[in-house]
Each structure stands twice: as C-alpha cells, then as structure tokens.
Amino acid sequence: MWVQELGLLDVAGQVEVPETDSHPAETASINTAYGAVTSLAPPLTFTNLSLPTTDRLVPYGADPASWPSETS
C-alpha cells in the first residue's frame, strides 16, 4: 500500500488534531427478524451504480423451500 511507503507521521504535526471525531456518523436502520439493525450509511451514491440492498436480513433457513422461478 502507498501508505506504508510514507513512514511515520511527525508528532509535531499532530498537535492540532482533535482527540475525538466531532462529525456525526450517518446511519441507516432496518427492522429484521433479529430486531433493529443499525449500520453506517453508504458514504457515496452514484447514478449508474446499484449497491446491494440490506433491507432483507433473515436467518438461514427462514424462507420456505422452493425452486427459483425460471424467467426467460
């Protein structure tokens, strides 16, 4: 990684760095069979990129056994 090539940060340059992060995190919550699940929201959105949905979080084996429908 390119970060490894840079070496250690100078301690004198870290004087003005805050101790804690003051920016609030954006979260997204969904209701699932496990209860409410909260995670970080996607930081970026793109017009031509579809991200996987997290609105369906179920335990393994919770769906009824059935063959996938064939659509041609």
Secondary structure, 3 states (H helix, E strand, C coil): CHHHHHCCCCHHHHCCCCCCCCCCCCEEEEEECCEEEEEECCCCCCCCCCCCCCCCCCCCCCCCCCCCCCCC
